[in-house]
Amino acid sequence: MNYRHSFHAGNSADVVKHALLIALVQALQQKPSALTLIDTHAGCGLYDLQSDAAQRTGEAAGGVMRAFADANPLLDDYRAAVQAVNTGAAMPAGLRLYPGSPHILAGLLRPQDALILNEKHPEDANLLRAAMRGTPAAVHERDAYELWLAMLPTRSPRGVVVVDPPYEQTDERARITATLATAHRKWAHGVTVIWYPLKDRAAHLRWKDKLRQTGIAKFLTVEHWLYDTDQPGLYNGAGLFIVNPPYAFTQSLPLLLEALRAALAPEGHSGTITAEWLRA
């Protein structure tokens, strides 16, 4: 399944991913020690919702636009992150730009924290550098899986690795599984966040079985299924694998997940969003 982000910016998967990423980093920042934040597949960093690609799919209408139409205060931090790149615009009517994970993470940095971004595709890497100008982010142009391992263990005592590939390659899941297993041996206490689309339930269950075999003890899986029944051949939702999530995050998660489910449920569907531990 190909997932080029310029076509899908601001969709329901982005809302869930970014709302949870904000909550996760904020939970870690309850302690004063420095964090190193690493994004292995950073993309362009900033997306124009009026571009031909975004307009072709119109997916932002079922994602970020629904989040702004919802009044739940648990989504305030997410909405503020989007507002931050649309300076001076009234929301949601003035919504033009959508922040990718690099901008989301840059907005969360404290003076003691560091941000490392990576994008392999040269054109996207150049756009990323331009989008992140004025921030303290370091931008690399390397193979994502090579960089993932090269940056571990992080220089700071604590850190987060965000893995958000487009799933263009048939071996993407196998590479993630193998790299995660090696990364965990190098950096057992680190936090890792892996985003994935949900399309084929059987294939997804097979991948989860492979991930169980890594033997990682604290492995949380969050899954957001948009529809009440699977839609064959369609994008059905997305999820996150989170290794070593902090206690403060998991305690606050149920209410945030319910807020996201309610805000993003498509017309005629209630949808489901769940969090459960992946047990070996």
N, C-alpha and C positions, 0 to 999 in steps of 0.2 A: 504494500500500500504506500503510495507516494503522498507526502504531506508537506508540500512547499508552503512555508508559513505566510508568504505574501498573499496567498489565496484565502487563508483562513484566519488572518489576524482579527482578534477581538471576538472570536466565536465562543461558544459555551466552554470548550476545552480550555481556552485562554483564561476565561473568568475563574474557573475552578483552579487551574494551575497557579495563577498569579495570586489569587486570594489566599490559597494555602501556603504558597511560598512566603508571602508577607507574614502570615501568622507564625510560620516556622522560624523565620529569622528573628522576629520580635521575641519569640519565646527564648531563643538562644541568647539574645541580647539582655535578658534579665540578669545575666552575670556580666561583670565588667571586662573580663578578659577578651582579648582580640579575636576576631573571626577572619578567616580567609574564605572568600566566596569565589567559586570557580564555576564558570559556565562553559561546558565543552563544545556545545553546538549553538553559538550565540546568535547566529543569523545576522540580520541587518540592524537590529537594535531598536528601530523605530519604523512604523508602518503607516502609510497614508491610506485611510479608509475610503478615500475618493479615487484611488488608483483603479486602473482597468482590472487588475487581478482581483482586488477586494470587491469591486462592484460586480464582477462576473459571478461570484458565489453569493454575495449578500449575506454572509454568515454572521456578520457583526450584529445584524438585527435580532438574532436569536441568542446573542451573547451579551456583549457590553451594553447594548441598548436596553436589554431587559434588566441588567444590573442597575442601570441608572433610573429605570422606571420603578424600581423596588425601593421601599422606604426602610427596610431592615437596617438598623445601625451597625449590625455585625459586618456589613459590606462597606462601611464608611472608609476604612483604610484602603480598600481596593479602589473605590471610586476616587479617592484623593490621589492615588498614584497615577490614574489615568488623567485626572484634571491637571496634574503637574506638568504634563507635556502639551497641554492645550491652554497655555497661559492666556488669561483674559477672556476666554470663551465661556459663554453660558452653556451649561450642560442640561440635557443631552443635545440640544439643537446645534450647538457649536462644535460637537465632537468631530474632529478631523483626523487627529493622529492617535495611533495606538502604540503604547510602549511595550517592547519585547522584554523578556526577562532581564537583559542587561540594564535597561533603564529602571526597571522595578528594583533590582538589587542596588544600583547606584544610589537610588533615593533612600535606601535604608542604611547606608554606611555611616558609622560613627568615625571619629578621627583615628581610632586605633585599628579599624578594620581595613581589609584590602580586597580588591576585586580584580580577578583575572578572567579575561574573556578570550574565547577561541572560536575562530571561524575559518574553515579550510578553503572555501570557495573564494578566489581572489576578488571577484566583483563584490560579493557580499561583505568580505572583510574590509574593503575600502569604504563601503557604505557604513559599516559598523564604526570604523575609526571616526568618520565624520559625525555620526550620530552621538558618539560618546565624547566628542571634543568638549573640554571644560570640566570633565569628571576625572577622578584619579584612577580610572580603570586602565589596566595594562591589556593590550590587545595582541593576541598571537594568531598566526596563520599556519596551523599544523594539523596533522591527523588527530582527530578528537580522542581516540583511544590511546594513542601514544602520549598525548599531553596529559590525559587523565592520570596515568600511572607516573609520569615524570614529575608531576606536581605534588606527589604524596611521599611521605607525610608533609602536611602543610607547615610553613614556617611558624605560624602562630599555633598556640596550643589546641585551638578548635577550628573547625571549618565545615563548609558545606560544598559538595560537588553537585551541580545540576546537569543532568544528561537529558537532552531534548532533541533527538535526531529526527530527520524527516521520514525515516523508515523507507528510503528509496532502494536500499540494497537488500537482497534476499537473505543475507547472512547477518543483518543488523542485530536481531535478537540474540543470535549466538555470540556475536562479538561483545554485546553488552554483558551477557552472562559470564563469559570467560574473563572479561576485564574486571567486572565487579568482584569476582572470586579472588583475583590477584590483588586488587585494590584493598579488599577487606583484610587480606593477610598482611599488607603493608601498613594499614591504617585502621585497625579494628574498631577504634572508638569514634571514627569520623561519621558525619551525617552525609548520606547520599540520597538524591532525589532523582528518580527516573520517570520521565513522562512517556506515555504510550497511548496510541489510539485503540479504540475497541471497535472491531468490525466483525471478525469471525470468532465466535465464543469458543468453539472447539480448539482452534489454534491457540487462543489465549490461555486456555486451561493447560494445554501442553507446555507452553512457555512457563507458566507458574510452577509446574511440576519440576522443570529444569532448575528454576531458581531455588526451589526448596532444597535441591540437592547440594547447593552451596553450603548449607549448614549454618547460615547466618542466623543468629538467635533473635535479634530485634528487627524484624522485617515487616513493616506495615504496608498493606495494600489498600488504596482508596480507589473505588470504581464508581464512575458516574455514567449510568445508562439512561439515555435521554427518553427512550420510548418504553411503553409498558410491555411490548413484545419485540423481539429482534426484527429488524428490517433487513432482509437478505441483500447482500451486496452493497449496503449503504454504511456510512459512518454512523455508528450507534452510540458513540460517546467516547470517553477517555478516562484515563486514570493515572495514578502516581504510585510508584513503589518508593517507600521512604525507609531507609536503613538508619537505625539509631535515632528515631525522633525523640526530642526531649519531652519529659513528663508534662511540663506546662502546656505544650502543644497538644498532646493527646488528650489531656483533660478538657481542653476548650473545644476540641474538634467536633463533638456531636452537634452542638448548637450551630456552629458555622456550616457544617455540611447540610443541615436542614434548611438553613437560610439560602444556601446555594441551590439546593434542589427546588425549593419553592420559587425562587426567582427565575430559574432557567427552564422550568417544565414547558415543553412545547404545547401548543394548543391541542386539547383533547387527550393529553397524556399527563400523568402525575410524575413519571420518572422515578428512578431510585438512585441513591448515592450512599455507599456503604464504606466502612473502614473495618478491616479485620487483620489480625496477625497471620502471617504466612508461616505455618508451622512445618518443621521438617518431618 
